[in-house]
Amino acid sequence: MSRDGHILTNQHVIDGCQEVQIHTNGNRYMVSVIAADRVNDLALLKSELIPSAIFPINRETPILLQDIYVAGYPFGDDISTSVKVTAGIVSSLSGIGDNDSNIQIDAALQPGNSGGPIIDRFGNAIGVAVEKLNYEYIMELYDAIPENTNFGIKASVAINLLDANNVSAIQPNYSPMSKEALGERIIDGTVYVSCLE
């Protein structure tokens, strides 16, 4: 999130960790936890890594039907160590229980996607992936399997955490990026966070 090595993830990703590490390009770096926001499930980390790519943060409200990409490491490194990307749209401008801090998306999320960036076609972060609808709970209530019902924390909430900790985010980009350039930004700007308990 910054040229100084700041990283955003979910608070639940680092909860209970004795040490937190990031992995990128075959290298491992120790990180410090700068701040944790349990209410909004966000955590701000700081590494010594000088990032080769940074996600600008889009401060504008997401738009219904907006095209998005979600980057992360579903199922950790059990499948492979490379970043994975799913595509979708913004399905709703609020989350569970009309939570206005969240958006609903239909891009697939799995365990390991938590804390990953939700990105627009300009390469800006519009949110942070946080959770998917609980299948067992919905099955019990409605006798139906929920499909493509996933959630992210809005970038405006993340900005508050950055501002509170004097971290300057770079300004959003408003020029559409080619898929190749967007893919490079995702590869270089998304890191795998691991917890040592």
Secondary structure, 3 states (H helix, E strand, C coil): CCCCCEEEECHHHHCCCCEEEEEECCEEEEEEEEEEECCCCEEEEEECCCCCCCCCECCCCCCCCCEEEEEECCCCCCCCCCCEEEEEEEEECCCHHHCCCEEEECCCCCCCCCCCEEECCCCCEEEEEEEECCHHHHHHHHCCCCCCCEEEEEHHHHHHHHHHCCCCCCCCCCCCCCHHHHHHHHHHHCCEEEEEC
